[in-house]
Amino acid sequence: MTNNLKRQSINPPATQAFYDNFHFSQATRVGDLIWVSGQVGIDPAMKPGDGIVEQSHLAFQSLRQVLEEAGASLADVVELTTFHTQLQSDMPEFSRVKDAYFPDRYPSWTAVGITQLALEALRVEIRAVAVAGCGNPD
């Protein structure tokens, strides 16, 4: 880990409204550690994707964007926590999408079934912990 232990709030320009209106950062970076807030399956117009596959892709794309803004990549993710409103029925399709974004060097992962997310139509939320630079090939 670097000696720079200054806390940085990470908010890509497209997400500044979340920070301003709801008072949370998309991610927080301290040294090489990055904690990413839950990313959901909404498009740039704030419309939820149709179904678990589209929502999963949108959420992973948002996760990638936040990590890049923080100076990291999906390869640097060491832990995923996913929250599902339809855990058992959505798991096979969600897992296939997840594997497209994490084809190897799988992070630790916890999947949790819940009753609701911030918007009624949302089916999945993805949060992550990353260590910047750890995913570089040896």
KOLNU-145474 format. One line per field, with one value per atom (N, C-alpha, C, O, CB): atom name; residue in one letter; z, x, y. Coordinates in pm, 1 decimal. Each point is the difference from the previous one (the first is absolute). Glycine has a CB too. Layout:
% KOLNU-145474
name	CA|...
resn	A|...
c3	Z|...
c1	X|...
c2	Y|...
This chain:
% KOLNU-145474
name	N|CA|C|O|CB|N|CA|C|O|CB|N|CA|C|O|CB|N|CA|C|O|CB|N|CA|C|O|CB|N|CA|C|O|CB|N|CA|C|O|CB|N|CA|C|O|CB|N|CA|C|O|CB|N|CA|C|O|CB|N|CA|C|O|CB|N|CA|C|O|CB|N|CA|C|O|CB|N|CA|C|O|CB|N|CA|C|O|CB|N|CA|C|O|CB|N|CA|C|O|CB|N|CA|C|O|CB|N|CA|C|O|CB|N|CA|C|O|CB|N|CA|C|O|CB|N|CA|C|O|CB|N|CA|C|O|CB|N|CA|C|O|CB|N|CA|C|O|CB|N|CA|C|O|CB|N|CA|C|O|CB|N|CA|C|O|CB|N|CA|C|O|CB|N|CA|C|O|CB|N|CA|C|O|CB|N|CA|C|O|CB|N|CA|C|O|CB|N|CA|C|O|CB|N|CA|C|O|CB|N|CA|C|O|CB|N|CA|C|O|CB|N|CA|C|O|CB|N|CA|C|O|CB|N|CA|C|O|CB|N|CA|C|O|CB|N|CA|C|O|CB|N|CA|C|O|CB|N|CA|C|O|CB|N|CA|C|O|CB|N|CA|C|O|CB|N|CA|C|O|CB|N|CA|C|O|CB|N|CA|C|O|CB|N|CA|C|O|CB|N|CA|C|O|CB|N|CA|C|O|CB|N|CA|C|O|CB|N|CA|C|O|CB|N|CA|C|O|CB|N|CA|C|O|CB|N|CA|C|O|CB|N|CA|C|O|CB|N|CA|C|O|CB|N|CA|C|O|CB|N|CA|C|O|CB|N|CA|C|O|CB|N|CA|C|O|CB|N|CA|C|O|CB|N|CA|C|O|CB|N|CA|C|O|CB|N|CA|C|O|CB|N|CA|C|O|CB|N|CA|C|O|CB|N|CA|C|O|CB|N|CA|C|O|CB|N|CA|C|O|CB|N|CA|C|O|CB|N|CA|C|O|CB|N|CA|C|O|CB|N|CA|C|O|CB|N|CA|C|O|CB|N|CA|C|O|CB|N|CA|C|O|CB|N|CA|C|O|CB|N|CA|C|O|CB|N|CA|C|O|CB|N|CA|C|O|CB|N|CA|C|O|CB|N|CA|C|O|CB|N|CA|C|O|CB|N|CA|C|O|CB|N|CA|C|O|CB|N|CA|C|O|CB|N|CA|C|O|CB|N|CA|C|O|CB|N|CA|C|O|CB|N|CA|C|O|CB|N|CA|C|O|CB|N|CA|C|O|CB|N|CA|C|O|CB|N|CA|C|O|CB|N|CA|C|O|CB|N|CA|C|O|CB|N|CA|C|O|CB|N|CA|C|O|CB|N|CA|C|O|CB|N|CA|C|O|CB|N|CA|C|O|CB|N|CA|C|O|CB|N|CA|C|O|CB|N|CA|C|O|CB|N|CA|C|O|CB|N|CA|C|O|CB|N|CA|C|O|CB|N|CA|C|O|CB|N|CA|C|O|CB|N|CA|C|O|CB|N|CA|C|O|CB|N|CA|C|O|CB|N|CA|C|O|CB|N|CA|C|O|CB|N|CA|C|O|CB|N|CA|C|O|CB|N|CA|C|O|CB|N|CA|C|O|CB|N|CA|C|O|CB|N|CA|C|O|CB|N|CA|C|O|CB|N|CA|C|O|CB|N|CA|C|O|CB|N|CA|C|O|CB|N|CA|C|O|CB|N|CA|C|O|CB|N|CA|C|O|CB|N|CA|C|O|CB|N|CA|C|O|CB|N|CA|C|O|CB|N|CA|C|O|CB|N|CA|C|O|CB|N|CA|C|O|CB|N|CA|C|O|CB|N|CA|C|O|CB
resn	M|M|M|M|M|T|T|T|T|T|N|N|N|N|N|N|N|N|N|N|L|L|L|L|L|K|K|K|K|K|R|R|R|R|R|Q|Q|Q|Q|Q|S|S|S|S|S|I|I|I|I|I|N|N|N|N|N|P|P|P|P|P|P|P|P|P|P|A|A|A|A|A|T|T|T|T|T|Q|Q|Q|Q|Q|A|A|A|A|A|F|F|F|F|F|Y|Y|Y|Y|Y|D|D|D|D|D|N|N|N|N|N|F|F|F|F|F|H|H|H|H|H|F|F|F|F|F|S|S|S|S|S|Q|Q|Q|Q|Q|A|A|A|A|A|T|T|T|T|T|R|R|R|R|R|V|V|V|V|V|G|G|G|G|G|D|D|D|D|D|L|L|L|L|L|I|I|I|I|I|W|W|W|W|W|V|V|V|V|V|S|S|S|S|S|G|G|G|G|G|Q|Q|Q|Q|Q|V|V|V|V|V|G|G|G|G|G|I|I|I|I|I|D|D|D|D|D|P|P|P|P|P|A|A|A|A|A|M|M|M|M|M|K|K|K|K|K|P|P|P|P|P|G|G|G|G|G|D|D|D|D|D|G|G|G|G|G|I|I|I|I|I|V|V|V|V|V|E|E|E|E|E|Q|Q|Q|Q|Q|S|S|S|S|S|H|H|H|H|H|L|L|L|L|L|A|A|A|A|A|F|F|F|F|F|Q|Q|Q|Q|Q|S|S|S|S|S|L|L|L|L|L|R|R|R|R|R|Q|Q|Q|Q|Q|V|V|V|V|V|L|L|L|L|L|E|E|E|E|E|E|E|E|E|E|A|A|A|A|A|G|G|G|G|G|A|A|A|A|A|S|S|S|S|S|L|L|L|L|L|A|A|A|A|A|D|D|D|D|D|V|V|V|V|V|V|V|V|V|V|E|E|E|E|E|L|L|L|L|L|T|T|T|T|T|T|T|T|T|T|F|F|F|F|F|H|H|H|H|H|T|T|T|T|T|Q|Q|Q|Q|Q|L|L|L|L|L|Q|Q|Q|Q|Q|S|S|S|S|S|D|D|D|D|D|M|M|M|M|M|P|P|P|P|P|E|E|E|E|E|F|F|F|F|F|S|S|S|S|S|R|R|R|R|R|V|V|V|V|V|K|K|K|K|K|D|D|D|D|D|A|A|A|A|A|Y|Y|Y|Y|Y|F|F|F|F|F|P|P|P|P|P|D|D|D|D|D|R|R|R|R|R|Y|Y|Y|Y|Y|P|P|P|P|P|S|S|S|S|S|W|W|W|W|W|T|T|T|T|T|A|A|A|A|A|V|V|V|V|V|G|G|G|G|G|I|I|I|I|I|T|T|T|T|T|Q|Q|Q|Q|Q|L|L|L|L|L|A|A|A|A|A|L|L|L|L|L|E|E|E|E|E|A|A|A|A|A|L|L|L|L|L|R|R|R|R|R|V|V|V|V|V|E|E|E|E|E|I|I|I|I|I|R|R|R|R|R|A|A|A|A|A|V|V|V|V|V|A|A|A|A|A|V|V|V|V|V|A|A|A|A|A|G|G|G|G|G|C|C|C|C|C|G|G|G|G|G|N|N|N|N|N|P|P|P|P|P|D|D|D|D|D
c3	0.0|0.0|0.0|57.6|62.5|-184.0|-5.6|135.2|86.1|-331.3|262.3|123.7|2.7|104.4|-87.3|-129.8|-7.1|56.4|-68.5|-133.0|326.4|63.0|5.4|84.3|49.7|-223.5|-10.1|-55.7|-95.2|61.9|92.5|-44.8|-119.8|4.5|230.6|-342.4|-120.5|-30.5|1.5|-89.9|60.8|-47.4|-151.6|-66.3|264.7|-252.3|-143.6|-51.9|39.8|-21.6|-108.3|-58.6|-146.5|-30.0|254.3|-317.0|-141.3|-29.2|64.5|-125.4|-34.8|-27.3|-16.3|46.6|-154.6|43.5|-22.0|129.4|0.7|-225.5|333.7|126.4|105.6|114.5|-165.9|16.2|97.5|68.1|117.3|-253.1|64.1|58.7|119.0|96.5|-321.3|218.8|114.3|123.5|109.7|-266.1|136.3|110.8|56.4|121.4|-224.2|14.5|42.3|66.1|101.6|-286.8|128.1|48.4|110.5|88.6|-311.9|218.6|95.0|98.1|89.0|-262.0|156.1|94.4|18.5|112.4|1.8|-226.2|5.9|-123.9|-106.3|242.3|-120.4|-111.1|-70.2|61.4|58.0|-248.4|-75.0|47.3|-4.9|-193.4|244.1|56.0|92.9|-7.7|-198.0|292.9|88.3|-14.3|8.5|155.8|-186.4|-13.5|110.8|25.4|-274.6|315.4|99.9|-36.3|7.2|177.7|-223.5|-49.7|-123.7|-93.3|325.0|-234.4|-114.2|16.6|-92.2|54.6|153.7|25.9|-49.9|20.8|178.9|-266.2|-55.7|38.9|-28.2|-166.0|258.8|35.1|-93.2|-1.4|245.9|-322.9|-96.3|54.2|39.4|-231.8|193.6|41.1|-96.4|-111.8|214.7|-58.7|-82.8|-133.1|-5.6|212.1|-313.3|-135.7|-46.9|18.6|-69.0|-10.1|-42.2|-150.7|-68.2|286.3|-269.0|-143.5|-59.7|-46.0|77.4|-30.4|-62.4|-114.6|2.5|215.6|-318.3|-113.5|30.4|105.3|-266.4|71.2|26.3|25.8|63.5|-205.2|92.3|23.9|131.7|28.1|-275.7|329.6|129.6|-13.6|93.4|3.5|-212.0|-22.9|26.5|-55.0|-116.5|255.5|23.8|-127.9|-82.1|318.0|-251.1|-114.1|5.6|105.5|-116.6|-103.8|-8.7|38.4|-74.4|-106.5|293.8|41.4|63.7|-1.3|-178.6|234.9|76.7|-86.7|46.5|111.7|-281.7|-84.5|-31.6|18.9|-118.5|52.5|-33.3|125.2|-3.8|-189.7|303.3|123.7|48.3|48.0|13.0|-72.9|43.0|-84.5|53.4|22.8|-207.5|-87.0|35.3|10.8|-193.6|200.9|34.1|132.8|13.1|-139.6|224.5|131.9|-10.0|58.8|54.6|-185.8|-15.3|-81.5|27.8|-13.7|-113.7|-76.0|89.8|-10.8|-198.6|297.5|96.0|96.2|31.5|-49.2|64.2|88.7|-69.8|59.6|53.6|-237.6|-75.7|-12.0|17.3|-145.7|99.1|-16.2|130.1|-2.4|-173.4|287.7|129.5|32.4|45.3|35.0|-103.4|25.9|-85.7|48.7|11.8|-187.7|-87.9|49.2|-3.5|-190.1|239.3|55.7|123.8|28.7|-116.8|161.0|120.8|-30.5|91.4|35.7|-254.8|-36.6|11.1|24.9|48.9|-91.7|11.0|-113.9|-89.1|341.3|-247.3|-101.9|65.1|118.6|-296.5|98.9|51.2|44.1|91.0|-241.5|88.3|37.8|141.8|61.1|-300.2|291.7|135.4|108.3|118.6|-219.6|61.9|97.7|77.0|-59.3|-88.5|280.0|84.6|69.7|47.9|-14.4|-28.2|65.5|-65.3|-27.5|242.7|-239.7|-48.0|101.9|59.0|-300.4|261.6|73.3|-90.5|-43.8|275.8|-259.7|-86.8|76.9|80.0|-284.2|178.0|65.7|-107.0|-100.7|286.9|-163.5|-101.1|57.4|108.2|-219.0|36.9|44.0|-40.5|55.8|-72.8|-79.8|-43.8|-10.3|-107.0|-20.0|239.4|5.0|-72.7|-92.4|308.9|-177.1|-55.0|-148.3|-75.3|298.3|-266.4|-142.2|-89.4|-115.8|184.7|-16.7|-81.4|-0.5|-85.8|135.3|43.8|16.0|-125.3|-31.5|268.4|-309.5|-118.2|-102.8|-49.6|86.1|-68.7|-98.6|54.6|-72.3|-24.4|222.8|59.4|-1.1|-32.0|177.5|-111.5|4.6|-136.8|-9.5|198.0|-293.9|-135.5|-33.5|-59.0|-11.6|107.9|-25.2|83.1|-51.0|0.2|177.7|87.8|-58.6|-0.2|201.1|-250.1|-55.4|-126.3|-33.1|128.5|-166.3|-115.9|43.7|-73.1|-53.4|243.6|52.8|84.5|15.4|-16.3|55.0|81.2|-54.5|61.8|145.5|-324.0|-62.9|69.0|-25.4|-185.8|298.0|74.2|123.1|20.9|-232.8|292.3|123.7|73.8|31.2|-135.4|130.8|58.2|136.5|82.9|-206.2|146.3|132.3|99.6|-38.5|-66.9|232.5|102.3|-29.4|-47.8|225.1|-148.2|-38.0|100.9|37.4|-279.9|285.8|84.6|-68.5|-35.2|246.8|-231.4|-59.3|109.5|74.8|-303.5|237.0|107.3|-60.6|-84.9|242.0|-113.6|-41.7|88.9|122.4|-207.2|22.8|74.0|-53.2|-100.9|142.2|26.0|-42.5|-93.8|-81.0|294.8|-204.4|-90.2|-10.4|86.0|-28.5|-167.3|-21.4|-11.7|20.3|-136.5|83.7|1.4|-95.3|31.4|29.7|-175.4|-94.5|-12.8|-0.3|-125.7|115.5|-2.1|-111.1|19.9|76.3|-211.8|-114.5|8.9|-78.0|-58.6|228.7|9.8|56.2|92.3|-61.3|-89.6|44.2|56.5|66.0|-235.9|144.6|47.9|32.5|-65.6|-71.8|239.5|35.5|29.1|65.0|29.4|-143.6|11.1|68.0|-45.7|-161.4|316.3|64.2|-4.1|-12.8|165.3|-141.5|-16.3|84.5|39.4|-270.8|257.6|60.8|-97.8|-50.4|293.2|-269.3|-92.9|62.2|88.6|-284.6|147.7|37.5|-130.8|-82.0|289.7|-227.0|-126.1|-32.0|82.4|-43.7|-158.5|-47.6|26.9|-53.9|86.2|48.8|34.3|-111.5|1.5|234.6|-332.7|-108.0|-118.5|-97.3|170.5|-66.9|-109.5|-10.1|101.5|-72.2|-152.6|-14.2|54.5|-11.7|-190.3|260.4|56.6|-107.3|30.4|165.1
c1	83.4|-83.4|88.2|108.7|-291.9|136.4|77.5|-2.6|-82.2|31.2|141.7|2.9|-105.0|-21.8|263.0|-306.9|-101.0|-131.2|-74.0|186.8|-140.8|-122.1|-108.6|-89.4|227.9|-130.5|-102.4|-128.3|3.8|172.7|-288.5|-129.8|-48.1|-5.0|-51.0|20.7|-49.5|-140.5|-25.8|259.7|-325.4|-133.3|5.8|53.7|-167.5|58.5|2.3|-142.8|-89.0|293.1|-223.9|-131.8|16.3|26.4|-120.5|78.7|6.9|-99.7|-104.6|176.3|-41.9|-88.8|-147.4|-87.6|281.2|-221.3|-139.3|-72.1|-122.6|189.8|6.2|-62.5|2.6|-38.0|104.6|-23.0|10.4|-133.8|-2.5|187.9|-295.8|-132.2|-27.5|-64.0|-17.9|129.8|-17.7|70.2|-55.9|40.5|137.7|77.1|-71.7|-15.3|229.5|-258.0|-64.2|-136.4|-31.1|151.1|-200.7|-136.9|-14.6|-84.2|12.4|153.7|-17.4|116.5|-2.6|-131.4|236.1|111.2|77.9|21.5|-151.0|171.7|92.4|87.8|-39.6|-125.1|284.1|94.2|-19.6|-38.5|203.5|-137.9|-4.4|110.3|-14.7|-82.2|207.3|109.4|82.0|-3.9|11.8|65.8|95.2|131.9|5.8|-187.1|287.6|132.9|89.5|6.7|-35.0|97.4|101.5|121.9|-3.9|-168.5|279.9|116.3|-39.5|-56.1|152.6|-68.6|-34.6|-135.5|-46.4|289.2|-307.1|-129.0|-113.7|-0.9|97.1|-193.0|-114.8|-126.6|-13.9|152.3|-229.4|-130.4|-101.4|-15.3|80.7|-135.3|-96.9|-140.8|-37.3|194.8|-235.0|-140.5|-77.2|44.5|-31.1|-128.2|-82.1|-35.7|-48.2|-41.7|114.3|-32.5|-121.5|-7.7|250.9|-336.9|-124.7|-14.7|74.2|-179.8|9.4|-21.5|-88.8|-110.6|141.0|19.3|-73.6|81.9|123.1|-239.4|46.1|68.6|26.1|-41.1|-69.1|177.6|31.3|-122.8|11.2|188.2|-316.7|-123.6|-67.1|-112.6|82.5|102.0|-50.3|-115.0|-78.1|147.2|-79.1|-103.3|58.7|104.8|-219.9|48.5|48.7|-2.5|-90.9|9.1|184.0|4.6|-113.2|-58.5|305.2|-276.6|-104.4|58.2|80.6|-199.8|80.3|40.6|137.4|76.0|-216.6|170.1|123.0|125.0|101.9|-229.8|124.4|119.9|37.8|115.3|-176.1|-33.1|30.6|40.0|95.1|-255.9|89.1|35.4|139.2|75.1|-317.6|277.0|132.4|109.4|100.6|-200.2|80.4|98.2|15.0|112.1|-167.7|-55.5|6.0|71.7|79.0|-291.8|185.6|64.3|150.5|79.1|-294.2|255.7|143.5|69.2|115.3|-163.6|-19.2|57.5|19.9|101.6|-211.5|14.3|15.0|114.4|78.2|-323.1|254.9|109.8|133.7|91.6|-237.6|157.4|123.6|31.2|114.7|-157.2|-58.7|19.3|48.9|91.6|-271.6|120.1|40.9|143.1|79.9|-319.2|271.6|135.9|101.9|106.4|-198.6|60.2|91.9|20.7|111.7|-185.5|-33.4|10.8|89.8|66.8|-296.8|231.1|82.0|142.3|81.5|-289.0|238.3|134.2|19.8|111.5|-31.0|-186.4|6.9|-79.8|-48.9|74.9|-37.9|-75.7|-74.7|17.3|151.4|-251.2|-69.3|98.7|-30.0|-162.7|309.1|101.3|50.7|55.6|10.4|-84.9|45.7|-102.8|28.6|109.3|-256.5|-105.6|38.4|30.3|-207.0|175.1|30.8|-124.0|0.4|227.2|-334.3|-122.6|-121.8|-3.0|127.2|-225.1|-130.8|-104.7|6.2|65.4|-167.9|-121.1|-115.2|-9.0|116.9|-196.0|-113.5|-129.4|-12.0|145.3|-228.8|-129.9|-105.6|-5.0|82.2|-162.3|-94.7|-140.8|-21.9|203.5|-277.8|-139.1|-62.8|-102.1|83.5|79.1|-48.0|119.8|31.9|-227.7|259.9|129.6|-0.2|78.8|-37.7|-126.5|7.8|-32.4|68.0|-129.0|-41.2|-36.2|96.9|19.2|-256.6|298.9|90.6|144.6|78.3|-225.9|184.2|140.7|65.5|112.4|-165.5|-10.5|69.2|34.6|112.6|-234.0|27.0|26.8|97.7|89.0|-317.1|212.9|92.3|142.6|94.4|-280.3|201.7|132.6|67.5|120.7|-198.3|0.6|56.7|49.1|106.8|-260.7|76.9|42.2|123.5|96.2|-334.0|235.6|115.9|126.2|106.4|-258.3|139.4|116.5|53.3|117.5|-206.6|4.8|48.3|90.1|91.1|-300.1|184.1|80.2|117.2|99.9|-304.9|192.4|105.3|25.0|-41.6|-23.4|133.4|17.5|102.9|4.2|-67.8|146.6|98.8|39.2|-50.6|137.4|2.4|42.8|-121.7|-6.7|230.4|-317.9|-128.3|17.8|78.0|-185.7|34.9|5.0|-82.7|-80.3|112.4|-11.2|-89.8|-138.7|-12.7|200.0|-292.2|-134.4|-101.2|-0.7|64.9|-149.6|-113.5|-125.8|-8.5|148.9|-238.8|-128.6|-105.9|-9.0|77.6|-147.6|-98.5|-138.5|-17.1|193.8|-274.4|-138.3|-65.0|10.8|-25.8|-52.4|-65.3|-141.8|-37.7|261.4|-301.5|-138.1|-17.6|-92.7|23.6|156.5|-15.1|128.8|87.7|-329.5|250.7|109.7|-59.8|-120.1|263.6|-60.9|-43.2|-115.5|-85.7|317.1|-235.1|-110.4|-69.3|65.7|53.3|-249.2|-77.0|42.3|-0.5|-187.5|224.3|33.9|140.1|32.5|-184.3|234.4|137.0|2.1|-74.3|157.4|5.1|11.3|135.8|15.2|-181.0|267.5|134.6|75.0|-17.7|20.4|80.9|92.9|134.4|6.7|-192.7|294.1|133.7|92.9|16.1|-53.7|98.1|103.3|130.9|0.9|-171.0|280.6|129.4|106.8|-11.0|-53.5|168.0|124.5|111.1|6.9|-91.3|172.1|109.5|130.3|0.7|-157.5|266.1|134.5|65.9|35.5|-16.9|-2.3|51.8|136.8|91.4|-217.6|136.9|126.0|20.3|93.8|-4.0|-173.2|23.4|-38.7|40.9|-78.4|-40.1|-44.7|92.9|-26.6|-199.3|336.8|96.0|62.4|35.3|10.5|-31.8|63.6|142.7|72.2|-214.2|180.3|134.7|104.9|118.8|-214.0
c2	-116.9|116.9|123.6|-0.2|-123.8|227.8|122.9|70.1|-31.5|54.4|72.2|77.1|109.6|61.4|-110.8|75.3|103.8|-53.2|-70.7|173.1|-67.9|-49.0|106.2|-5.9|-149.4|251.7|102.5|-61.5|-77.9|256.4|-143.3|-50.2|81.8|122.9|-199.5|5.2|64.7|-48.5|-120.4|142.0|71.0|-35.8|-8.9|88.7|24.0|-219.6|-24.0|12.0|-75.2|-77.1|248.9|22.3|38.5|116.5|-45.1|-167.4|36.4|111.6|6.7|-241.2|322.4|114.1|-37.7|72.8|35.1|-219.1|-40.4|-36.9|-10.8|-69.6|60.9|-40.8|110.0|-24.7|-208.3|352.7|108.5|29.0|37.2|59.9|-113.7|25.6|-91.9|41.6|32.4|-198.7|-90.3|56.8|1.9|-200.3|244.0|57.3|122.1|13.0|-96.9|173.1|124.0|-23.6|62.1|53.5|-204.8|-19.5|-103.1|15.0|48.6|-168.3|-109.8|-13.5|-84.9|-31.3|200.4|11.1|-129.7|-45.3|220.5|-234.5|-113.4|0.3|47.8|-182.3|80.5|-12.0|-133.0|-99.5|246.5|-146.9|-125.0|-93.8|-122.1|242.6|-62.3|-80.1|88.1|122.8|-271.6|83.2|66.8|-73.6|-122.6|198.2|1.8|-59.1|51.7|120.3|-140.8|-72.6|31.7|-84.0|-122.8|177.7|11.4|-73.4|-77.3|57.4|-75.2|-110.7|-84.4|-68.3|-67.1|30.9|52.1|-64.9|86.8|121.4|-237.3|52.3|70.4|-75.8|-119.0|208.7|-19.5|-55.1|63.7|122.1|-160.0|-44.7|51.4|-21.1|-110.5|62.5|156.9|-7.9|-88.6|-26.0|255.4|-274.7|-87.2|63.6|113.1|-214.1|26.9|43.1|-79.2|-121.4|180.8|11.0|-63.8|6.2|70.6|-10.6|-134.3|-14.5|106.7|-28.1|-211.3|364.0|109.0|57.9|-2.2|53.9|0.0|61.4|148.1|48.6|-212.4|236.2|140.7|88.2|104.9|-137.4|-10.2|75.2|-40.0|40.8|-21.9|-100.9|-47.5|-100.2|-18.4|236.7|-282.3|-100.9|-138.1|-33.9|181.3|-228.2|-136.6|-82.6|12.2|1.6|-98.4|-90.4|-100.5|-24.3|52.7|-86.2|-102.3|-134.9|-56.0|185.3|-181.3|-133.3|-6.0|96.9|-181.6|-30.2|-17.8|8.5|51.1|-192.4|93.5|3.2|144.5|38.6|-262.8|303.8|138.9|78.9|78.0|-90.5|-7.5|70.2|-39.3|84.9|-74.8|-135.8|-45.5|64.2|46.5|-263.9|220.0|65.0|147.7|49.8|-212.6|233.1|142.3|22.5|93.5|-56.8|-122.0|14.8|-27.0|73.8|-143.3|-33.5|-28.5|109.1|32.8|-279.1|303.0|110.6|121.8|68.8|-154.8|113.3|110.3|-27.6|89.7|-40.2|-172.9|-37.1|24.8|56.8|-229.8|131.0|21.3|149.5|41.0|-254.2|293.9|144.4|64.6|82.2|-80.6|-37.8|55.9|-41.7|81.9|-86.1|-122.9|-46.8|73.9|38.2|-262.0|244.1|72.7|143.1|51.6|-193.8|206.0|135.5|0.1|99.3|-43.9|-166.9|-12.8|-46.1|-13.0|-38.1|26.1|-44.7|-149.5|-45.9|263.7|-294.4|-145.9|-62.3|69.5|-55.9|-144.9|-72.6|-116.3|-28.3|93.1|-130.8|-118.8|-107.0|-77.2|127.4|-56.3|-99.0|22.0|-91.3|73.7|138.6|33.0|-32.4|16.2|162.2|-223.6|-31.6|-125.9|-103.5|210.3|-96.7|-114.8|-55.6|-113.4|207.5|-12.6|-46.4|62.4|119.9|-149.4|-53.7|44.6|-39.2|-107.9|86.7|109.5|-33.9|39.9|114.7|-82.4|-127.8|28.7|-22.3|-92.8|27.2|152.3|-4.1|-24.2|70.6|85.7|-257.6|-46.3|-5.2|-54.5|-78.5|190.8|-9.2|-133.0|-39.9|288.6|-317.4|-131.4|-94.0|-51.9|155.5|-123.4|-68.4|-134.6|-19.8|133.6|-204.6|-135.4|-5.1|-69.7|-16.6|158.6|-7.7|76.7|-37.1|13.7|129.9|81.6|-49.5|40.9|150.0|-277.4|-36.4|-59.4|39.0|-76.9|-53.7|-54.7|108.5|3.6|-219.4|303.4|104.9|103.5|44.9|-80.1|73.5|96.3|-55.6|72.3|18.0|-216.1|-61.3|1.0|22.2|-166.1|120.0|4.7|141.1|16.0|-203.0|288.7|137.9|32.0|57.4|10.3|-104.5|25.3|-62.5|61.8|-55.3|-128.0|-69.7|67.9|-16.0|-196.6|287.9|75.0|116.0|38.7|-101.7|117.5|111.4|-49.4|70.2|72.6|-263.0|-62.2|-140.7|-98.0|234.3|-147.7|-130.6|-89.1|-120.4|228.2|-50.3|-78.0|81.2|110.2|-225.7|61.2|66.0|55.8|118.9|-61.1|-145.0|37.9|67.0|-46.9|-142.9|299.6|61.0|-81.2|-85.0|311.4|-199.1|-54.5|56.8|112.7|-133.0|-59.0|45.0|-49.8|-117.2|118.2|90.2|-34.0|49.8|117.6|-106.4|-99.0|36.5|-4.9|-97.3|6.8|195.4|13.1|23.3|87.5|5.4|-170.7|21.6|104.3|-6.0|-229.8|331.3|109.3|19.9|-59.6|172.3|-29.7|21.1|118.7|0.8|-100.7|200.7|114.1|79.8|-7.6|18.0|67.6|93.6|139.9|17.9|-195.3|276.5|139.8|29.9|82.6|-24.2|-123.3|13.6|-134.3|-104.2|289.0|-183.3|-123.9|-96.2|-121.5|249.6|-75.2|-85.3|-60.5|-89.4|229.5|-94.3|-50.8|-141.3|-33.3|266.8|-316.8|-139.4|-34.7|-102.8|45.8|143.4|-31.7|128.3|102.6|-313.7|203.3|106.7|-65.4|-104.3|253.6|-86.3|-58.0|99.2|113.2|-252.0|95.3|82.7|-77.5|-122.5|237.4|-41.7|-66.6|66.9|116.1|-182.9|-11.2|49.7|-35.0|-112.0|83.9|126.2|-21.7|48.4|85.3|-62.0|-79.5|45.4|41.7|-84.7|-70.7|286.1|53.2|-61.5|1.0|214.7|-268.0|-56.3|-146.6|-58.7|278.1|-281.5|-140.9|-94.8|-116.2|174.7|-12.4|-86.9|-4.2|-70.7|117.2|29.6|-2.2|-137.2|-60.0|304.2|-295.2|-132.0|0.5|99.1|-142.9|-66.5|-12.3|-7.3|-10.6|-104.0
